[in-house]
Amino acid sequence: MSTSFVLERLPAPARSDPALFANIKRQRVYILPTRAGIIFSILLLAMLLGAMNYNNSMAYILVFLLGGLFLVCMLHTHRNLTGLIITGSRPQPVFAGETALFPVSIDNGHGPARTVIRFDCQPRSNWLKISAPASNAVMIDVRPNQKQQVRIPVPAERRGLLPLERVVISSCFPLGLFYAWSYLQLEQHCVVYPKPAGSTRLPNPAPGSRQGQEGTHNGANDFIGFRHYHPGDSIRNIAWKVLAREQPLLVKRFSGDGSHTLLLTWDDVGHLHDVEARLSQFCRWILLAEQQGWNYALAIPGAHIEPGRGWPHRDTCLKALAGFGGGHAGKI
Amino acid sequence: MQEKFKDNQPPGTEALCWLCGGLVLCILPHIQHMPLWIVTAAMALILWRLGGEFRHRPLPVRRLPSLRHVPALIAVAGFTGVFSHYHTLVGREAGTAMLVLLAGFKILETRSGRDFYVSVFLGYFIIVTNFFYTQSIATALYMIVTVAALTTALITHNDPGQSCTPVERFRLAGSMLIQAVPVLLVLFLLFPRISDPLWGLPRDAHSGHMGISNRMEPGSISQLSQSGEVAFRVEFKGPLPERTKLYWRGPVFGYDDGRSWSRVGANNPEAAPLTASGAPLHYTITLEPTNQRWLFALEMPEQPPEPGYISYDYQLYAREPVQERIRYELASHIDYQLDASSPAELQRALQLPLGAHPQAKHLARTWRETGAEPAAIIQRALLMFNKENFYYTLTPPLLAGDNVDEFLFGTRQGFCEHYAGAFVVLMRAAGIPARVITGYQGGEFNPVGNYLIVYQRDAHAWAEVWLDQRGWVRVDPTSAVAPERVQEGIRDALPETIRGIALVFGGDRLSRDLWQNLRHTWDAANNQWNQWVISYGPQRQTLFLEKFGLGDADFRILTLILAGIVGVLMIALTFWLMRAYTPVRDPARLLYDRFCRKLARIGMHRLPSEGPVDFARRAGKRYKKLYEEIDKITRLYILARYASQNRQLAMLRQRVQKFKPRK
């Protein structure tokens, strides 16, 4: 899932964790003048013609100085990208309609200070413009010996697996006369849950738990004691008063725990004809059930999830929804 | 750190300040030759833009209907003004004026990134226009500062997150310019130079050269006497001749129209051969542009320089008007006889306008009637200048009426052209062929550069008379009045006030020598600059290339060599830029690493993900005996590294050195 790139010329010291940098590739950095750069070179040409016509030595000097500056600028812009070590890591799942943020870490290694490096996930051929179009690009500076992280935003429009398209890492610094860029094919995917939607009420709990539900509304019964907190426990069951006494994080236990089970099945959404609408309805229900502290199970074609609750359980269910019908369900 | 990137982002305030500063620097030198109002207008527009930026006043070009047309109106007014001043909008001077105004308007409407780039490029262009007027060393230094300011403006614009400080940005601009210098040198030396202009030069391309003119009348040479401008510089191959022999022959005038002296007829290129004795003096002259065809030479040159010719009266000519600094080599004989002349030429050398100078003619006739030899008549005339009350002055009174008679019998105050002119009139009236020679006399030796500088103020006029046995003989009537002019040079013959800053240094000899030394060093530097930078053209380039055996390289080979060298330079620079960056490591970190290595030796490795505190806790648990020491060192490290406390650093060093963990 995570891939690293070194933009050309890796100043390769021995890495402490070779596994993380196993997949190093040498990337090509491309460079072309920007539109400002082209105008600049036309200006230089005009000045050169003037210098030749008047045989003016100082004019020659200025033209050659600026010409040298043009070349030096090219090297500087190119250098701004080369030697960076770029590693992608797994992004947090999002709901459809949100923006997925792909974390990418940039390690400068022993390189010089990098200024205004741009990450752009939707490449367009924009080198002719003075500056790239306003997409969801992010800019970053990396000092020597520094490691920085950027999160590249990509709109998640549909549920499923959202791959990170080809990322363009580019720079126009220092003079904006050149545009240097490189393509990163980071094998990153973001799980996109269905968008929570639908107005159908939660289905009734499974028959075996009906009895327990009568006394309370929230699936909680009589208090029977504490147990240690586990990640994923509902925060409404945390014993805050105990915590306030500077004691460990405990969770209140109730006699009814584990007995109120909602079984969310394909039949419950039978009235919705669109598959996506059904998945959205499931998504909303899962969020609701989790919020209200229910135990819930999910049974949809291709996935059968035992009753449970807590964040890991919720995520398992949502992932099952995200992967519904797709060949990549197993991958999630 | 992260921020959204905006398209064509507007320049930030700081970038704008750098741009405005750079533009002001570009425009400022033009104040010397441009109408004041143009420079003032451009400055005002720049200030307007800056004021708008700082006080958040709206720019005139934005939404405000009342102000929208103001710049357009000013622009029309400005361009009308330029037109009415120069009577054109194109050409060198008017074009420059237009550019300066344009820069002002462009900065006023600079809102987007694109406008910003255009303004910066306009600035670079304005720098170049200044080189029409001056190419001195000071101009070059000024240019570097201006380019650095404009380049810093570009860097600032491309660093909207302000990750560098202004000083860092200026330093980056400077280092980029320094890195560009090798390319500049290679291109400057090897870029194929052409000798002819690509398109015609505008009529105003070569204007405003002062120097000896193509006719001589009272005042034409004395007006040069205050000029510190260099006429030419001479490098002698051997020892320097005596000062009194340093007559630099220029235009020869043989025709008197009653008011002024000018050249006669066609230039017959056939010059009679010279009878010379002794070895010739070899020297090289670097002549400043005169926009005239004549050249100067020490009397008397053997051969014309290449390409050029000698006319019948031993005046040197170039094939083309001298429009830029040129160098030519000559050989001259100090001891010479110019004893061949055609009868027609001698006849021409007796010409006098009818009816002019009656008193002078009368006086000369009385001399001739005494039956004296020509040599005696010459002596008599010189004695008259010497014994009677004639004065040598820079500011002779204006002459009304016949200027020779008025001078000889009226004012009796004159500069060299008065004496030379009147003397030739007297000679001719006495039947002795004579002509006026103009040029320079003397010069100032520069011991620093080992050459002679001849200034415009060394301009001089003297006479040549024909004596039957000896041919054309030089007679300098000025020396009869003011011998120090020839012996000591013009600087000692003139009053103190025009000797310039020497007076500031006080009158004593030591400080005068010091001043002289400074002046000579400065002129030597200027001479090198002129020779190697300003005058570096096709000729110099060929000379330079010959040193590398490339004298006959055509421009294709030259271009290939050029591209090769620039390529190598670029590769070298790439490696230099990419050199492994060895950052200065924190001393506390180094000590801590040593501490970790010591622990690793007993099998306690710090995990990459483990912070110092976690590591200390884990290590302390495993080695209970060491717990206190590990904890102390970790605390000291954290203080020394993150609170930057030097005292802790010393303690840390002490503890880490003593730390000897055992299992």
Interface residues (C-beta under 8 A of the other chain):
Chain A: R9 P11 S16 D17 A36 I39 F40 L43 A46 M47 L49 G50 A51 M52 N53 Y54 N55 N56 S57 M58 A59 Y60 I61 L62 V63 F64 L65 L66 G67 G68 L69 L71 V72 C73 L75 H76 H78 R79 T82 G83 H110 G111 P112 A113 T115 V116 R118 K129 I130 S131 A132 P133 A134 N136 A137 V138 M139 I140 D141 P144 N145 Q148 V150 R151 C172 F173 P174 L175 G176 L177
Chain B: M1 Q2 E3 K4 F5 K6 D7 N8 Q9 G113 R114 Y117 V118 F121 Y124 F125 I127 V128 F131 F132 Q135 T139 A140 M143 V147 T151 L154 I155 H157 N158 D159 P160 G161 S163 C164 L172 M176 L177 Q179 A180 V181 P182 V183 L184 L187 F188 F191 R193 I194 S195 P197 L198 W199 L201 A205 E324 V533 I534 S535 Y536 G537 V566 M570 L573 T574 L577 M578 A580 Y581 T582 P583 P608
